[in-house]
Amino acid sequence: MLPLLRVVVVVVEQGLARRVLLLLEDEAARLGYRRLYLTTGPRQPEARGLYLAAGCTPLFDVAVPPAGPLPFEKRVAEAVGTVLHA
């Protein structure tokens, strides 16, 4: 499990969070994982936007104003020659 991921305000809009997410996806695939489960909260609209822009599937109704945790799922490509984990 990856602990809380935060991006310092100074580097916002430089694509750092997107690059970290891509590295996370690559490492998960290399290790044989098939999906990522990510959460954020209603007071982190930037994270919500990042996950949606990165192709993550929201596991909540995006039409309803958020009140609690916002879970997302992202399928990752399988890396060749790895052991698969659920």
N, C-alpha and C positions, 0 to 999 in steps of 0.2 A: 504494500500500500504506500502510495506517495503522500506525504504530508501536504499541508496547505501550500499552494503555489501562489506566490504574490509577485507582482512586477512593480518595481519602484517607479514612482511618478516620472522621474527624469527620463526613463527609457520608454515611456508610453508612446505609441504610434511609431516605434522603430521596428516593430515586428518581432521583438524578442520573445514574447509569450507564444506567438505562433511557431517560432523556431523551436522553442522548448517542447511544445506540444508535438511537433513533427519528430523530434528526437525521441520522445516518449513512445510514440507510435512505432518507430523503427525498432527501438529496443524491445518493446513488447512482442513485435513480430519475430525478432531474432530469437527471443526466448520461447517462442511457440504459443504465445497467447493469441486468442482469436478476437478478443474485444477489450475495450477500455470502458470502465465505468467511472464517470466524472460527476462531481456535484459542485454546485455553487449556491449562492443565496440570493434573495431578492434585492439585496443592496449592492450587488456586484453586476450591474448591467453590462460592463465591459467583458467580463468572463462569459456571461450568457451569449453575447454577440460573437465572441471568439469561438466558442464551441459550435454555435450554429453555422458560422462562416467556414469552419473546418469540416463540416459535414457530419457533425454529431447529431444523433437522433434524440430529440427531447423525450423524456419518459414522463411527461406531464402535459397538460393542456395549455399550449402557448396563448390561447385566447382568454384565459382566465388570469386576472392579476395575481402574481405570485405572493404567497404568504409564508412559505417555509422553504426547505431545501429544494433545489432544482436539479434533479438527476438527468444525466445524459448518457448515451451509449454510443460507442464508435467501434465499428468492425474494423479490424486491421488485417492487412494482407498477410498471408502465411509466408514465412521465410522458408526457403528450401533447406531440408536436412535438419530440421529442429524437432524437438519433442513437443507435442501439442498439449496444451492445458486448457481446461474449460474456462 
